[in-house]
Amino acid sequence: MRIIILGVGNILLSDEGIGVRAVESLKREYRLPQGVEVIDGGTSAMEMLDDIACVDHLIIVDAVRSGKPPGTMVRIAGDAVPVFFKTKLSPHQIGLSDVLATLVLTGEQPGGVTVIGVEPNSLATGMALTPQIEALLPKVVAQLVEELRQHGMAAERVEEEVA
């Protein structure tokens, strides 16, 4: 089984960078099993076409406009994913939507797609997440680990070294 966890977003717009920050934390805090690849996709979806072609499952983590209060985490899967991309688009999500549509046309679509999204608190210019969204980061990473577990993949927490 091959699973890709794709963190997307613009780290220059505060909470828009939650997807990238989440995959950075995941890579730092967990040892991932063979068959799992973590990609910092930034805002360049079309460049990832070859990377995500024919994967068994694609997990996307991103800031999303769900209409819910800031800091709300949402999980979108199955038939709800294309609907989500048609209605909640930021510029990089348009790119992701195009990539997924292209993969369908070529018969190389992922076996499944799940989106883990976080409603942003701020999209102001700045490289740091807002405190509210920063505090949510461990929960987002835990959800990514749970998504892997549901696919029979165990991520092992890395022990912190004591100085």
trRosetta pair geometry for C-beta under 8 A, 3 or more apart (Angstrom, degrees):
i j d omega theta_ij theta_ji phi_ij phi_ji
1 35 5.2 69 83 175 66 144
1 56 4.8 -69 -156 34 77 166
1 57 7.6 8 -180 9 107 101
1 151 6.6 -178 156 161 152 110
1 152 7.1 106 22 69 159 113
1 153 7.2 -128 91 -59 129 112
2 35 5.3 -123 -97 -163 48 80
2 37 7.4 5 -170 3 89 106
2 54 8.0 38 68 117 136 77
2 55 5.0 -113 109 -141 101 76
2 56 5.1 133 55 4 62 97
3 35 6.4 58 17 137 80 86
3 36 5.0 -13 69 -110 100 74
3 37 7.4 175 90 27 52 65
3 55 6.6 103 -118 174 24 116
3 56 6.1 -55 -70 67 65 98
3 57 4.7 -10 -116 66 90 95
3 58 7.6 179 -159 -82 61 28
3 59 6.7 25 178 -4 105 105
3 148 6.7 159 98 -115 161 80
3 151 6.0 112 -73 104 144 160
3 153 6.4 -111 19 -12 144 161
4 36 7.8 157 -91 -160 28 52
4 37 5.0 -22 -110 71 75 95
4 38 7.7 153 -162 -94 59 24
4 39 6.0 1 -171 3 108 115
4 51 6.7 116 -122 146 156 96
4 52 5.6 -117 54 -107 157 81
4 55 5.0 -71 -1 -123 106 167
4 57 7.7 -171 32 95 60 54
4 58 5.3 -8 64 -118 97 71
4 59 7.1 -169 96 32 50 69
4 110 7.8 -111 37 -107 106 131
5 23 6.1 166 122 -112 106 105
5 26 6.8 -66 114 104 154 165
5 36 6.9 21 -8 -175 104 97
5 37 7.4 -171 27 92 69 46
5 38 4.8 -17 66 -111 104 74
5 39 7.2 167 83 25 52 67
5 59 4.7 -19 -111 72 70 109
5 61 6.9 16 -178 -7 92 110
5 144 5.9 62 -139 -159 142 119
5 147 7.9 127 -100 84 109 133
5 148 7.8 -43 -58 -65 125 105
6 19 7.7 -1 124 174 61 122
6 23 7.6 -45 178 -74 15 147
6 39 5.1 -12 -111 67 70 104
6 41 4.9 30 -173 -26 96 133
6 48 7.0 84 -129 -177 133 161
6 52 6.9 -13 -59 -83 141 128
6 58 6.4 0 1 -171 120 94
6 59 6.9 165 22 84 71 52
6 60 5.0 -24 71 -107 103 67
6 61 7.2 173 85 22 50 68
7 19 4.0 162 -166 151 69 77
7 20 4.7 134 136 -93 117 32
7 21 7.5 -168 -173 34 140 34
7 22 5.5 -179 -115 65 122 88
7 23 3.2 -127 -22 -7 137 124
7 24 7.4 -107 72 -18 172 68
7 38 7.3 24 -8 -177 105 90
7 39 7.1 -170 27 92 71 52
7 40 5.4 -25 67 -116 108 55
7 41 6.2 173 76 21 46 84
7 61 5.1 -22 -107 66 69 103
7 62 7.6 158 -159 -71 47 62
8 19 4.6 -12 53 108 44 156
8 20 7.1 4 -165 -53 6 79
8 41 4.3 -32 -87 78 83 117
8 42 6.8 -14 -139 78 61 15
8 43 6.9 102 -170 -92 89 40
8 45 7.1 20 -123 -78 140 90
8 60 6.4 -13 9 -163 116 98
8 61 7.4 158 24 76 68 51
8 62 4.8 -11 68 -93 94 108
8 92 5.6 -176 169 138 119 135
8 93 7.8 133 116 -75 143 64
8 96 6.7 -64 -66 -62 175 132
9 13 7.9 -124 171 59 89 100
9 16 4.9 174 -171 151 101 65
9 17 4.8 163 118 -113 120 29
9 18 6.0 117 -41 43 175 57
9 19 4.1 143 -10 35 115 104
9 20 5.2 -125 59 -10 98 95
9 42 7.4 -87 64 -152 39 31
9 43 7.1 -31 145 -71 10 78
9 62 5.6 163 -58 -139 99 72
9 63 5.5 91 -115 5 128 98
9 92 7.0 -165 -93 58 27 155
10 13 4.6 41 97 18 113 109
10 16 4.5 -3 55 120 85 129
10 17 6.2 -83 93 -70 36 76
10 42 7.3 58 -96 -173 48 71
10 43 5.3 24 -76 -58 85 126
10 92 7.0 178 -41 -21 90 136
11 16 7.6 -139 -72 90 19 84
11 17 3.6 77 -107 -113 55 134
11 20 5.3 -71 -64 68 106 150
11 21 7.3 129 -112 -48 101 88
11 42 7.5 -63 -6 -124 98 80
11 127 5.9 27 151 -143 90 76
12 16 7.9 -24 63 70 52 122
12 17 7.5 121 7 -58 31 120
12 125 6.5 -20 157 -144 83 73
12 126 7.7 127 -180 55 45 17
12 127 6.3 -25 -112 -86 45 71
13 16 3.8 20 86 26 108 135
13 17 6.8 154 61 -29 63 87
13 123 4.8 2 167 -170 113 73
13 124 7.1 156 -160 77 65 19
13 125 6.4 -46 -106 -98 58 42
13 126 7.5 57 -147 43 20 58
14 17 6.9 -142 131 16 16 101
14 120 7.4 115 103 -167 95 121
14 121 7.9 -82 133 71 126 83
14 122 4.9 -12 95 97 153 97
14 123 6.3 -164 53 -128 100 21
14 124 5.4 36 -7 59 136 69
14 125 7.4 90 -24 123 92 6
14 126 4.5 32 -69 68 92 99
14 127 7.6 -1 -86 30 48 3
14 128 6.6 -7 -125 81 76 50
14 129 6.2 109 -179 -123 69 32
14 130 5.9 46 175 -38 124 82
14 133 7.9 117 153 42 90 145
15 18 5.7 7 -175 -39 64 106
15 63 5.7 113 134 -108 83 138
15 70 7.8 -52 -144 -155 172 108
15 118 7.4 -121 180 110 105 113
15 120 3.4 141 110 -145 130 100
15 121 5.4 146 -54 37 155 70
15 122 5.5 122 0 59 115 57
15 123 6.3 -79 54 -78 91 55
15 129 5.6 78 -96 -142 60 77
15 130 5.6 -25 -59 8 108 99
15 133 4.6 148 -119 -27 105 169
16 63 4.9 -102 -125 26 42 151
16 90 7.5 173 -138 -169 113 166
16 120 6.2 -4 -63 -91 53 154
16 123 5.2 64 -43 -128 110 89
17 20 5.0 -54 -168 45 79 112
17 21 5.4 78 132 -24 92 104
17 63 7.6 29 20 -27 22 122
17 127 7.4 27 -9 -160 164 51
17 129 6.6 -124 72 -73 100 85
18 21 5.6 -60 -141 43 30 110
18 22 6.0 36 158 -27 67 107
18 61 7.3 -111 121 149 85 95
18 62 7.2 99 75 -175 94 22
18 63 5.0 114 28 -64 114 86
18 118 4.8 -90 135 54 165 134
18 120 7.0 -156 -16 -91 127 88
18 129 6.4 85 -86 -111 75 125
18 133 5.8 -98 -89 176 118 124
18 136 7.9 -10 -140 86 128 114
18 137 7.5 -149 -148 -95 85 80
18 140 6.9 -164 172 -95 107 172
19 22 5.7 -52 -147 31 27 113
19 23 6.8 18 159 -10 62 103
19 41 7.6 -36 129 49 128 98
19 60 7.3 -19 -138 171 134 69
19 61 4.3 158 -132 107 80 74
19 62 4.1 -2 -62 -91 137 46
19 63 6.6 -107 -21 -14 95 64
20 23 6.3 -59 -152 38 30 102
20 24 6.4 33 151 -21 65 107
20 40 5.3 59 -138 -148 87 97
20 41 7.8 -131 -86 50 85 58
20 42 6.4 44 -88 -89 129 50
21 24 5.6 -53 -149 35 33 116
21 25 6.4 33 154 -18 65 105
21 129 6.1 -52 -13 -43 173 127
21 137 6.3 -75 128 -118 114 122
22 25 5.8 -56 -151 37 31 110
22 26 6.3 34 151 -22 65 106
22 61 4.8 -93 78 134 146 149
22 116 7.8 -150 151 98 167 125
22 137 6.4 -160 -94 -147 71 79
22 140 4.6 -83 -116 123 126 128
22 141 5.9 -169 -158 -71 81 72
22 144 6.7 143 161 -33 114 140
23 26 5.3 -47 -142 35 38 117
23 27 6.3 38 158 -18 66 103
23 38 5.0 163 -164 -179 106 111
23 39 7.2 -52 -170 72 160 30
23 40 5.6 -174 87 -82 134 71
23 61 6.5 165 -46 53 90 129
23 144 7.9 164 -92 -123 62 166
24 27 6.1 -58 -151 37 27 108
24 28 6.3 22 154 -15 63 113
24 40 7.0 43 -61 -88 82 122
25 28 5.7 -62 -145 41 30 110
25 29 5.7 4 167 -1 70 119
25 137 5.9 133 -34 168 166 114
25 138 7.7 -123 164 -88 150 50
25 141 5.0 -90 109 -79 120 136
26 29 6.4 -70 -133 47 20 95
26 30 5.6 -34 -174 31 63 117
26 32 7.7 46 153 -64 100 120
26 38 6.0 -174 96 -120 122 150
26 141 5.2 -175 -76 -137 78 96
26 144 5.5 -55 -97 95 138 151
26 145 7.5 -175 -130 -56 101 83
26 155 7.7 -54 -167 -159 94 156
27 30 7.3 -67 -106 54 13 78
27 32 7.7 -45 -111 -16 59 123
27 38 5.3 -156 -70 82 103 154
28 158 7.6 -114 147 43 45 140
29 141 6.5 42 56 176 142 151
29 157 6.4 -30 160 -143 84 75
29 158 5.9 -159 -173 34 32 99
30 141 7.8 174 -17 178 123 111
30 145 6.5 -173 -92 -94 158 111
30 155 4.2 10 -179 169 136 115
30 156 6.5 137 -161 69 75 38
30 157 5.9 -49 -102 -101 72 42
30 158 6.2 -153 -93 -13 15 89
31 155 6.9 160 73 -167 46 65
31 156 4.5 -18 57 65 102 97
31 157 7.9 -13 15 64 80 5
31 158 5.7 114 -33 -70 87 90
32 36 4.3 -113 167 86 118 126
32 38 6.7 166 -25 -26 165 111
32 148 7.6 -121 -140 -126 93 159
32 153 7.8 15 -168 162 79 119
32 155 5.3 -21 -106 -117 63 93
33 36 5.5 80 63 5 69 116
33 148 7.7 149 24 179 108 128
33 153 5.0 -149 44 -160 132 91
33 154 6.1 84 -44 58 129 59
33 155 6.9 -111 -11 -83 84 51
35 153 6.8 -134 84 -107 113 126
36 148 6.3 10 -106 -125 145 124
36 153 5.7 120 -56 -180 125 151
36 155 7.5 -77 77 -82 171 96
37 51 7.8 -133 112 -174 144 103
39 48 6.6 117 143 -126 154 126
39 51 6.2 86 -87 158 160 151
41 44 6.5 -146 176 60 69 69
41 45 6.5 42 172 -92 125 56
41 48 5.6 -25 -124 -51 109 149
41 92 7.9 132 123 -179 107 129
42 92 7.7 -142 127 -122 53 145
43 91 6.9 25 -167 98 118 103
43 92 4.1 -112 -144 -85 74 126
43 95 7.4 104 170 28 64 150
44 47 4.4 2 147 20 112 124
44 48 7.0 125 109 -22 79 93
44 92 7.7 -38 -21 -130 22 105
44 95 7.3 -108 -168 154 20 160
45 48 5.9 -69 -163 32 41 110
45 92 5.9 141 -31 -171 109 75
45 95 3.2 149 38 128 127 108
45 96 4.5 -131 -124 -66 145 57
45 98 7.0 118 107 56 131 94
45 99 4.9 -129 157 -23 105 133
46 49 6.0 -3 -171 -37 50 108
46 95 5.6 -96 -30 -162 81 105
46 98 6.8 -20 -82 94 94 121
46 99 6.1 -160 -96 -76 47 100
48 51 4.6 -60 -163 43 73 120
48 52 5.5 43 145 -8 99 108
48 99 6.5 13 75 -138 91 156
49 52 6.9 -81 -151 44 19 89
49 53 6.4 36 157 -46 62 103
49 99 5.5 -144 -92 -139 76 98
49 102 6.5 -37 -130 94 118 139
49 103 7.2 -172 -152 -65 79 94
50 53 5.7 -40 -144 5 32 119
52 55 5.5 -63 -159 0 56 124
52 58 5.5 42 -154 -102 116 132
52 99 7.0 61 60 154 134 127
52 103 7.0 -70 106 -78 97 152
52 110 6.2 -48 171 -59 95 110
53 103 5.9 -164 -111 -122 70 109
53 106 7.6 -37 -133 91 116 131
53 108 4.0 -14 -158 160 94 131
54 108 4.9 -60 -47 -157 79 83
54 110 7.6 78 145 -96 3 45
55 58 5.5 103 78 -62 132 84
55 110 4.8 -16 68 -117 87 94
55 111 7.1 -108 109 10 54 85
56 110 7.1 19 101 -166 14 80
56 111 4.5 -17 -162 21 47 134
56 112 7.4 1 149 25 58 88
56 151 7.7 132 115 -163 121 133
57 110 6.1 84 -134 173 19 117
57 111 5.8 -54 -65 67 60 97
57 112 4.6 -12 -116 63 86 96
57 113 7.4 174 -162 -80 62 31
57 114 7.1 13 -180 3 106 101
57 151 5.8 -121 24 -105 158 151
58 110 4.0 -102 -9 -86 108 169
58 112 7.3 -169 30 94 65 51
58 113 4.8 -11 68 -111 101 77
58 114 7.4 178 92 29 54 61
59 113 7.9 167 -84 -158 31 49
59 114 5.0 -12 -115 67 74 100
59 115 7.9 161 -164 -90 52 25
59 116 6.7 20 180 -5 97 106
59 144 6.5 129 138 -135 145 82
59 147 5.2 107 -112 133 145 153
59 148 7.9 -76 -16 -60 158 71
60 96 6.8 76 -128 -156 153 149
60 113 6.9 12 -4 -171 108 96
60 114 7.2 -176 27 91 69 49
60 115 4.8 -21 70 -110 103 73
60 116 7.2 -178 89 27 50 65
61 115 7.7 153 -88 -164 31 55
61 116 4.6 -16 -106 69 81 102
61 117 7.5 179 -152 -79 48 39
61 140 6.5 103 -157 177 131 114
61 144 6.4 -35 -62 -81 139 117
62 92 7.8 -159 -137 96 132 118
62 93 7.1 124 156 -81 160 101
62 115 6.7 -41 32 -161 107 100
62 116 7.7 132 22 78 59 57
62 117 5.6 -23 74 -109 75 80
62 118 7.8 -164 102 27 35 74
63 90 7.6 35 85 -13 97 155
63 117 6.9 66 -177 -160 14 82
63 118 5.7 -51 -112 72 57 81
63 119 7.6 73 -164 -143 75 13
63 120 4.5 22 -157 -50 126 110
63 123 7.8 145 139 -91 158 99
64 74 6.3 -84 71 49 139 121
64 76 7.9 154 -123 -8 171 131
64 84 7.6 -28 -148 -175 135 120
64 88 5.8 36 -166 148 92 141
64 115 7.1 89 -66 150 144 125
64 117 3.1 -1 4 -169 132 139
64 118 6.8 121 24 47 80 30
64 119 6.5 -54 78 -80 69 53
65 88 5.1 -171 64 -154 85 100
65 90 7.5 129 -8 -49 110 97
65 119 7.0 78 -121 -127 33 79
65 120 7.9 -39 -78 24 67 94
66 72 6.4 -109 65 92 134 123
66 74 5.0 139 -89 -23 158 152
66 88 7.0 6 -82 -119 49 151
66 117 6.4 137 -48 109 118 132
66 119 5.3 -91 33 -77 101 105
68 72 3.8 -60 117 54 127 164
68 74 7.0 144 19 -55 144 117
68 119 5.1 -140 74 -46 86 153
69 72 5.3 110 64 -34 67 112
69 119 6.6 130 96 90 32 150
70 119 5.3 -137 -118 116 35 100
70 120 6.3 -36 -133 119 94 29
70 121 3.8 88 -177 -94 142 68
70 122 8.0 33 -134 -26 146 56
70 132 6.2 57 128 115 113 147
70 133 7.5 -76 171 -62 99 95
71 118 7.1 -20 -141 -170 26 97
71 119 6.4 -34 28 70 26 93
71 121 6.4 31 -44 -61 83 104
71 132 5.0 -88 -73 158 122 110
71 133 6.3 -140 -95 -84 74 61
71 136 5.6 -179 -150 -57 83 142
72 118 7.3 159 81 -152 42 53
72 119 4.4 31 48 14 88 124
73 116 6.9 -8 -172 -176 102 85
73 117 7.0 156 -157 85 54 47
73 118 5.3 -24 -101 -98 71 75
73 119 7.9 -125 -68 7 29 77
73 136 6.7 174 -54 -176 111 126
73 139 6.4 -142 -29 122 155 118
73 140 6.4 -165 -114 -89 133 79
73 143 6.7 -170 165 -36 145 159
74 115 7.8 7 104 108 91 94
74 116 7.7 164 84 -157 49 41
74 117 4.7 -14 60 64 95 99
74 118 7.7 180 19 -79 72 28
74 119 7.4 73 -11 -37 107 89
75 114 6.7 -16 -168 -173 89 104
75 115 7.3 156 -157 82 41 57
75 116 5.8 -11 -105 -105 73 67
75 117 7.7 -179 -80 23 27 75
75 143 7.2 -147 -80 -171 114 131
76 80 4.9 -128 -164 112 87 114
76 81 5.6 130 134 -88 104 63
76 84 4.8 41 -179 -52 160 155
76 114 7.1 153 81 -162 51 53
76 115 4.2 -5 57 56 103 106
76 117 6.6 24 0 -1 110 118
77 80 6.4 46 59 47 35 108
77 81 6.6 -2 -147 -47 18 102
77 112 7.3 11 -164 176 97 107
77 113 7.2 178 -139 96 58 54
77 114 4.5 -10 -99 -111 96 82
77 115 7.4 -163 -68 24 52 65
78 81 6.7 163 71 -7 25 96
78 112 7.4 -27 -83 -148 55 97
79 82 7.0 -48 -169 31 50 100
79 83 7.1 44 143 -11 70 112
80 83 5.4 -64 -155 45 45 115
80 84 5.9 54 148 -31 76 103
81 84 5.6 -51 -148 31 31 115
81 85 6.6 24 158 -14 64 105
81 100 7.8 -135 137 -164 119 166
81 113 4.8 90 -134 94 172 116
81 114 7.6 -113 -78 -103 125 22
81 115 6.0 140 -119 -12 93 111
82 85 5.8 -56 -148 39 34 108
82 86 6.5 34 154 -22 66 106
82 97 7.9 102 -137 -138 62 92
82 100 7.5 -153 -94 119 82 138
83 86 5.8 -59 -153 34 31 111
83 87 6.5 -1 160 2 65 115
84 87 6.5 -85 -151 47 25 92
84 88 5.5 -37 -177 32 70 117
84 115 6.3 -137 99 37 162 154
85 88 7.2 -67 -101 54 20 77
85 89 6.6 60 -172 -83 55 94
85 93 6.1 -162 -133 167 79 101
85 96 6.8 -128 -122 97 126 97
85 97 4.0 154 171 -97 129 108
85 100 7.1 -165 -37 44 173 141
86 89 7.6 -40 -170 -41 11 113
86 97 7.4 131 -67 -136 51 141
88 93 6.9 -62 107 143 72 166
89 93 4.7 -154 -139 90 62 115
89 94 5.1 68 -172 -63 125 80
89 97 6.8 -40 -110 -17 117 142
90 93 4.8 89 45 8 69 107
90 94 7.4 -124 92 -11 35 83
91 94 5.8 -49 -156 24 34 113
91 95 7.0 33 149 -15 62 102
92 95 5.3 -47 -157 34 45 118
92 96 6.5 47 146 -19 69 100
93 96 5.3 -47 -145 37 41 114
93 97 6.2 48 151 -24 67 101
94 97 5.6 -51 -149 34 31 115
94 98 6.4 33 151 -19 63 104
95 98 5.7 -54 -149 36 31 112
95 99 6.4 34 152 -21 65 104
96 99 5.5 -50 -147 34 34 114
96 100 6.3 31 156 -15 67 104
97 100 6.0 -55 -148 38 29 107
97 101 6.3 28 153 -17 64 109
98 101 5.7 -56 -145 39 30 111
98 102 6.2 34 155 -22 65 106
99 102 5.7 -55 -149 35 29 112
99 103 6.4 27 154 -18 64 106
100 103 5.7 -54 -148 36 32 112
100 104 6.6 37 151 -22 64 101
100 109 6.7 57 -165 -130 70 99
100 110 7.8 -52 -126 15 90 100
100 113 6.9 6 -123 -75 133 162
101 104 5.6 -50 -152 32 34 113
101 105 6.5 35 151 -19 65 105
102 105 5.6 -55 -151 36 33 113
102 106 6.4 15 157 -5 67 110
103 106 6.0 -63 -141 47 31 100
103 108 4.7 -96 -155 84 81 81
103 109 4.3 122 124 -87 103 58
103 110 7.1 30 135 -13 153 65
104 107 7.7 33 -178 -72 29 27
104 109 4.6 33 -81 -60 60 130
110 113 5.4 107 73 -65 131 84
114 147 6.0 -169 87 -139 154 132
116 140 6.5 132 143 -154 127 84
116 143 5.4 146 -137 116 141 130
116 144 6.5 -113 17 -72 164 76
116 147 7.1 -108 -50 -43 127 143
118 133 6.4 109 145 -140 138 101
118 136 6.3 137 -137 117 136 144
118 140 6.2 -44 -56 -89 129 129
120 123 5.8 72 120 -60 152 83
120 130 7.9 110 -173 14 77 120
120 133 6.6 -5 -136 -82 60 145
121 130 4.4 -91 72 56 130 152
121 132 4.9 101 -56 64 154 129
121 133 5.5 -143 6 -35 110 106
122 126 7.9 13 116 42 124 124
122 130 5.1 108 24 -52 112 133
128 134 7.4 -14 172 -68 88 129
129 133 4.4 -119 178 91 112 108
129 134 4.3 150 90 -64 116 80
129 137 7.2 138 58 -57 168 116
130 133 5.0 79 56 16 82 101
130 134 6.7 -146 90 -9 35 92
131 134 5.5 -55 -137 39 30 116
131 135 6.2 34 161 -23 64 105
132 135 6.1 -57 -156 31 25 111
132 136 7.0 21 148 -18 59 108
133 136 5.4 -55 -154 33 39 115
133 137 7.3 69 146 -49 62 82
134 137 5.8 -22 -166 -16 39 118
136 139 5.2 -60 -168 42 64 115
136 140 6.0 65 137 -27 86 102
137 140 5.6 -55 -147 34 34 112
137 141 6.4 32 157 -17 68 105
138 141 5.7 -54 -146 39 34 111
138 142 6.2 38 154 -22 66 105
139 142 5.5 -51 -146 36 31 114
139 143 6.5 35 152 -22 63 102
140 143 5.7 -52 -153 32 32 112
140 144 6.8 34 148 -20 63 101
141 144 5.6 -50 -153 32 36 114
141 145 6.6 37 149 -18 66 102
142 145 5.6 -52 -150 36 35 113
142 146 6.4 38 149 -21 65 105
143 146 5.4 -51 -147 36 35 115
143 147 6.5 42 151 -25 65 99
144 147 5.6 -46 -150 29 33 114
144 148 6.8 34 150 -17 62 101
145 148 5.7 -53 -156 34 34 113
145 149 6.5 38 146 -22 65 104
145 155 4.8 -110 -130 50 91 132
146 149 5.3 -50 -147 34 36 116
146 150 6.5 40 153 -22 66 101
147 150 5.8 -52 -152 32 31 113
147 151 6.9 16 152 -5 61 107
148 151 5.9 -71 -157 45 35 102
148 153 4.1 -81 179 84 91 107
148 154 7.3 153 126 -87 111 12
148 155 5.3 75 77 -26 155 106
149 152 7.7 61 -174 -63 33 12
149 153 6.8 -103 -75 68 27 57
149 154 6.5 52 -103 -98 77 58
149 155 7.7 -85 -53 14 82 85
